[in-house]
Amino acid sequence: MDWRTVPTPGEFCGVPELLRFESGNEVRATSTTWGEVRVFRSTRPDYGDTDGDNRDEAVVYVGCRDTVTMNAQIAAGYVVYAQVGKDLAILGSITPRRKAGPYPTMLVRPEFAPGRIIVHEKWYRPNDAHCCPSGDATTVWSREGNRLTPGTTRVTS
């Protein structure tokens, strides 16, 4: 799979259109929230079967940073792709659910299970340094057909 040719929704960062990463893993876009931003994505998706069809779905990490400091991530998410026939379809975006502290919550890793994707988050408490979020949370995203729905977020530390 050549992920450079696969479109990515920018909604997690307030970008209303699909993004294409044809020349790398970062692209500039205009956010309705932050103005000009740099959107990036991971080069290695995570894979797992959520619907029992013996074909893995793919979860790709995406992030958004400002263009001024370029070191401040302002939003993050996962885009979930599934194979539909011979095509690749976007099931939706997964975004952090636990929001607290001065910095955006980070997504750590997804886990796949029948009918769901379990997402682990690291969130900042008010006194945490920029390097080191100390809060942990988990959200179970249910898959019903081709829809993703977040469940209740559970704070684990």
Secondary structure, DSSP 8 states (H G I E B T S, - for coil): --GGGS-EE-GGGT--SEE--TTSSEEEEEETTTEEEEEEE-SS-EEE-SSSSS--EEEEEEEEEESSSSS-EEEEEEEEEEEETTEEEEEEEE------SSS--EEEEEEEETTEEEEEEEE--TT--TT---EEEEEEEEEETTEEEE---EE--
